[in-house]
Amino acid sequence: MISKDEVAGIIILGGAIAGGDVAVDRGEISIYSSAERITKAFELIRQYPRHPFIFSGFSSHLVPTGMSEANAFKQLIAEQGLSDQYAHYESQSRNTYENVLYMKPMILELVAINQSNISGAQKPWLLITSASHMYRSLKIFQKQGLAVIPVPVDYQTGRKLNWGSFSLIAGAQQWNNVIHEVVGLLAYWITGKI
């Protein structure tokens, strides 16, 4: 539990919402298996009702069409009856680096509007993303000089190994997650993004 006075706001990274043409055609927003990013966001928005929140994400598709993830989240906020008075949306990014790059001006503007703590230091933002994706996300925010407190969600593993059960499909999915993050870290490190 973090005091409301110690937090500048909430950042929610996209990657859990299916926007696109289906959302436009059906008028219904679908949430992927990373739904905890969205449900935790709703929880924290209710817990910190007077704090700004930023949802960041357009689409991870090379040729995106239809509704952006940010606009889909905006619709979900309305459907949940949550106030959008402190809402901010970044709807251009296609990856984590762009999330941070495009949000940075918003964050700095909001920080300038009395978001420093008593000592004058920048208050950190709560950062919601999948646990497997948190390390890379934190490194990008740090490289950009933005203070965040991790709020990892969407855990895919427990604290202990269950040697009694084995699933080839689940194992392959876990290796896919690991390889995705390792390749992402390597690519971002080589290009100087982290």
C-alpha positions in Angstrom: 0.0 0.0 0.0 1.6 3.3 -1.1 0.4 6.6 0.2 -1.6 8.7 -2.3 0.8 11.6 -1.5 3.8 9.5 -2.7 2.5 8.7 -6.1 2.3 11.0 -9.2 -0.1 8.8 -11.2 -0.7 5.5 -12.9 0.7 4.3 -16.2 -0.9 1.4 -18.0 1.0 -0.2 -20.9 -1.0 -1.6 -23.8 -0.9 -5.2 -25.0 -4.0 -6.6 -23.4 -6.8 -5.1 -25.5 -7.9 -6.1 -28.9 -8.8 -3.0 -30.7 -8.7 -3.0 -34.5 -11.5 -3.6 -36.9 -13.3 -6.3 -34.8 -13.8 -3.7 -32.0 -15.2 -1.2 -34.5 -17.4 -3.7 -36.3 -18.8 -5.4 -33.2 -18.8 -2.4 -30.8 -17.3 -4.7 -28.2 -13.9 -4.6 -26.7 -12.1 -7.9 -26.3 -9.4 -8.4 -23.6 -6.5 -10.9 -24.2 -4.9 -13.2 -21.7 -3.1 -10.2 -20.2 -6.4 -9.0 -18.8 -4.9 -8.3 -15.4 -3.2 -5.2 -16.9 -6.8 -3.8 -17.4 -8.4 -5.1 -14.2 -5.4 -3.8 -12.0 -5.7 -0.5 -13.8 -9.4 -0.3 -12.9 -8.5 -1.2 -9.3 -5.8 1.5 -9.0 -7.9 4.2 -10.7 -10.6 3.6 -8.1 -7.9 3.6 -5.3 -6.3 6.8 -6.5 -9.4 8.7 -8.0 -7.7 12.1 -8.1 -4.4 11.0 -9.7 -3.8 11.2 -13.4 -3.5 8.0 -15.4 -2.0 7.4 -18.8 -2.9 4.5 -21.0 -0.3 3.9 -23.7 -0.8 1.9 -26.9 -2.0 1.9 -30.4 -1.3 -1.5 -31.9 1.5 -4.1 -32.1 0.5 -4.9 -35.8 2.7 -3.7 -38.6 -0.3 -2.4 -40.4 -2.9 -1.4 -37.8 -6.5 -0.8 -38.7 -9.6 0.2 -36.8 -9.7 1.3 -33.2 -6.5 1.9 -31.2 -5.9 0.2 -27.9 -6.0 3.6 -26.2 -9.5 4.3 -27.6 -10.6 0.8 -26.6 -9.4 1.5 -23.1 -11.2 4.8 -23.1 -14.4 2.9 -24.0 -13.8 0.4 -21.2 -13.3 3.3 -18.7 -16.8 4.6 -19.7 -18.3 1.1 -19.5 -16.9 0.7 -16.0 -18.4 4.0 -14.9 -15.0 5.4 -14.0 -14.2 9.1 -14.3 -12.0 10.2 -17.2 -11.4 13.6 -15.6 -7.7 12.7 -15.0 -7.4 10.4 -18.0 -4.6 10.8 -20.6 -4.2 8.6 -23.7 -1.2 7.9 -25.9 -2.4 6.3 -29.1 0.6 6.2 -31.5 3.0 3.6 -30.0 3.6 0.1 -31.4 6.1 -1.2 -28.9 7.4 -0.5 -25.4 10.1 1.9 -26.4 7.5 4.0 -28.3 5.2 3.8 -25.3 7.8 5.5 -23.1 9.0 7.9 -25.8 5.5 9.2 -26.6 4.4 9.3 -23.0 7.4 11.2 -21.7 6.1 14.7 -22.7 2.8 14.0 -21.1 4.5 12.8 -17.9 6.8 15.8 -17.8 3.9 18.2 -18.3 2.0 16.5 -15.5 5.0 16.5 -13.2 5.4 20.3 -13.9 1.8 20.7 -12.5 2.8 20.1 -8.9 3.8 16.4 -9.0 6.9 16.7 -6.9 7.2 15.6 -3.3 8.3 17.7 -0.3 12.0 17.3 -1.1 11.4 18.5 -4.7 12.2 15.2 -6.2 9.9 13.8 -8.9 7.2 11.5 -7.5 7.2 8.1 -9.1 4.4 6.7 -11.2 2.8 3.3 -10.7 3.6 1.2 -13.8 1.3 -1.6 -14.7 2.4 -4.3 -17.2 2.9 -8.0 -17.3 5.4 -9.5 -14.9 7.4 -11.0 -17.7 7.6 -7.7 -19.4 8.4 -5.5 -16.4 12.2 -5.7 -16.4 12.5 -4.4 -20.0 9.9 -1.7 -19.3 11.7 -0.5 -16.1 15.0 -0.3 -18.0 13.4 1.9 -20.7 11.8 4.2 -18.2 15.1 4.5 -16.3 17.0 5.3 -19.5 14.5 8.1 -20.1 14.9 9.4 -16.5 11.4 8.7 -15.5 10.7 7.4 -12.0 8.2 4.5 -11.8 7.2 1.9 -9.2 6.5 -1.5 -10.8 3.1 -3.1 -10.4 3.6 -6.4 -12.1 0.5 -8.4 -13.1 -0.3 -11.4 -15.4 2.1 -13.8 -13.7 2.7 -17.0 -15.7 4.6 -18.9 -13.1 4.3 -19.6 -9.4 6.9 -19.2 -6.7 7.8 -22.9 -6.9 8.1 -25.5 -9.6 5.4 -28.2 -9.8 7.3 -31.2 -10.9 4.2 -33.4 -10.8 2.5 -31.8 -13.8 3.9 -31.1 -17.2 2.3 -29.6 -20.3 4.1 -29.5 -23.6 1.8 -26.6 -24.8 2.2 -24.6 -21.6 6.0 -25.2 -21.7 6.2 -24.0 -25.3 4.2 -20.9 -24.4 6.5 -20.1 -21.5 9.6 -20.5 -23.7 7.9 -18.2 -26.3 7.6 -15.5 -23.6 11.2 -16.0 -22.4 12.6 -15.8 -26.0 10.4 -12.7 -26.8 11.7 -10.8 -23.7 15.4 -11.9 -24.2 15.3 -10.9 -27.9 13.6 -7.6 -26.9 16.2 -6.9 -24.3 19.0 -7.7 -26.6 17.6 -5.6 -29.4 17.0 -2.6 -27.1 20.5 -2.9 -25.6 22.1 -3.1 -29.0 20.2 0.0 -30.3 20.9 2.0 -27.0 17.3 2.1 -25.9 18.1 0.6 -22.5 
